[in-house]
Amino acid sequence: MLSLMAIRIPIDPVIFEVGGVEVTWHGLFAALGVLAGVAVAARFARRAGFSDDHIYNTALALVVGGIIGARALFVLENLDQFRDDPGRIFALNAGGISIYGALIGGSLGAWIYTLLARVPNKWRVADVAAMGAIVGMAVGRIGDIINGEHFAEATSLPWGVRYTHPDSPSFLRYGPDHVQHPAVAYEMLADLAIFAVLLYLWRRGTRPGIIFLTWAFLYSAMRLGISFLRLDDIVWAGLRTAQIIAIAVMVACLPTFLYVLNAVEWTAPRAERRRRMLEERRRLARQGGGPELDRGREGT
């Protein structure tokens, strides 16, 4: 039965073809996501005091590592698709990447660069990268929504999506009447919500590394839940690959949080120090011993 608010997506996954190379919605929004992520990260990096050379070199290492990791993990998860035609491994424009592969590969690429270039305050670099990455991921998911390459369970809710273009991967697998959960759209909205949390932490002022770890933990928790709606292959104990990685990341985040809180040196930003000083003065005033209340008594 079709949902009352089923959104029909009749869009061809291929925008146009030039010289035998297909330009897809997936590829377009993946590129836009990279640009958006780098722009956001660069903005926060400048606020954190990093030089432009370090900003863009780190971004380049992150992007290259992310692309390699995203495709490599997708290929490992779907080896059957590439055994007969290994050349398809390099057809990135056709779609087929793993977000977790991008996160792992991008993080390793950026971390290696910061080590080789001796970039100071590596945990703050990780925070900046997280701010950009979550925005880039949200933008990239728009292409996945259009393509229909990530399959989800049939929805029993009043809303859903169905793909009616004959070249859509979802149409080819399940036909035009399969009304599925918009799982990728759920993820895109969750990415934006996570960015809002990270932005709040940034403005409040946090110890270096906390924003990065918050991003890793929240994104993993979100993927753990949303993956129950997706039709990815089950690999162990009723879990998909993304869910196993999500659990591992969440477990690894907990002791790392403790390490960052206890071992990473940190000086609060000037704005944060001023805010805390004002809060302390207000607290003392309410208790009757602060300067604000004393001044009030002098005027009576």
SULHUMO-V241433 format. One record per pair of residues at least 4 apart in sequence whose C-alpha atoms are under 6 Angstrom apart, sorted by the first residue. I is the first residue (numbers start at 1). J is the second residue. If there is no record, write none. Layout:
i->[I I]
j->[J J]
//
This chain:
i->[3 3 4 5 5 6 6 6 7 8 8 8 9 10 10 10 11 12 13 13 13 14 14 15 15 16 17 17 17 25 26 26 26 27 29 29 29 30 33 33 33 33 34 36 37 37 37 37 38 38 40 41 41 41 41 41 44 45 45 46 53 54 58 61 61 61 62 62 62 62 65 65 65 65 66 66 66 66 68 69 69 69 70 70 70 70 70 71 73 74 74 75 82 101 102 103 107 108 113 114 114 123 123 124 124 126 127 127 127 129 130 134 138 138 141 148 148 149 151 151 152 152 152 152 152 153 153 153 154 154 155 155 160 160 160 160 161 161 161 162 162 163 163 164 166 170 171 171 174 205 207 210 214 215 217 220 223 224 224 233 234 234 234 235 239 242 253 259 260 284 284 285 285 285 285]
j->[158 159 158 158 159 159 160 161 161 161 162 163 163 163 164 165 165 165 24 25 147 23 24 23 24 23 21 22 23 143 95 143 144 93 33 140 143 140 37 136 139 140 136 136 132 133 135 136 42 132 132 45 128 129 131 132 128 50 128 50 57 58 110 65 109 110 66 106 109 110 69 105 106 109 70 102 105 106 72 101 102 105 97 98 99 101 102 97 101 97 98 79 86 105 106 107 111 112 117 118 119 208 209 208 209 212 209 211 212 133 212 191 188 191 188 169 170 169 230 231 180 181 229 230 231 180 229 230 179 180 180 181 179 180 181 182 179 180 182 178 179 171 176 176 171 174 175 176 178 272 266 214 218 219 250 246 227 243 246 240 238 239 240 240 243 246 257 263 264 289 290 289 290 292 293]
//
